[in-house]
């Protein structure tokens, strides 16, 4: 996008966050839902189409541009980002990257407008980090597949109109090779939703189980039209998603540091601002270091992704660092505010709860460590 036009877009999102979303945070937390008028406004702004190419009606942002806008958006409660996140990212990108021309023409314009909300259904009760062990089965029946299984903790499932869903199409092949990615409309007979999950944080972001009981879909609903490629598609999608999550972490870090510094400058103890106490300064300094190192790593990785050079290992390094760093920042923010940091009215305690999930979804910190170490070992062995 032209740099001046993008600067205007970013400024518009910033104004919307400050004027509309931040004031609505408390209501979203209390209701555990996002008001319908805000959902409509986000659709009208084109926020569901950040990653969809302009040729399909989206904004066609690069990864670097998408990360910059997500950083702005997540200065407000992260649940607003969650509303668009699965459509912008993991729910739609499989079709973007590997879909047939017909699949792209049908679904991408609908994603761009928010008419269709996508959700990514990979995790199962017994298959989370070990995604290659999923047991949801898709059995060929003529020109159709019959899908049965249960998906767990599926973000935006109650709002979704379509699922990008992973299922095992070849029961004789163990591991990743027997998995296919399906496009499954949410109103397909045989799909039922579990009760909404009650979560530690991110209230207003909807997750639940998705139960599939002999769900019939055409063979043409396999992404790319080729069975057995689903795991490869999922991993490509997750590489991009991990950069996206780093941008989420950075936006939350911006807000947390801003709240902490403002409080430290205002709060007085022993006749002085607590910002003048060296131990408080040390916490503020550590927060700034974590923020700036995340920012630098994000900018580097997103630029390399846009140039086609970012490896899975680099995306894992970024996701690991960003999610762990914002966890440290949130913890220090509570400490800087002291007793006030534990109170809901000061906002910090909500961010403290919300950031915890970043170290779990899109691959836990331990999975990122494994990916990084295996890549290092492979390179070391090769050289």
Secondary structure, DSSP 8 states (H G I E B T S, - for coil): --HHHHHHHHHHHHHHIIIIIHHHHHHHHHHTS--HHHHHHHHHTTGGGTTS-GGGTS----HHHHHHHHHHHTTS-HHHHHHHHHHHTTTTHHHHHH--HHHHHHHHHHHHHTSS-EEEE--BTTBSS-GGG---EEEEETTEEEEEEEEEEEETTTT-SEEEEEEES-TTS-GGGGEEEEEEETTSTTEEE------SS-TTS-EEEEEEEEEEEEGGGBGGG-TT-HHHHHHHHHHHHHHHHHHHHHHHHHHHHHHHHHHHHH-EETTEEGGGSHHHHHHHHHHHHHHHHHHHHHHHHHHHHHTT---HHHHHHHHHHHHHHHHHHHHHHHHHHGGGGGSGGGSHHHHHHHHGGGGTTTS-HHHHHHHHHHHHHHHHHH-
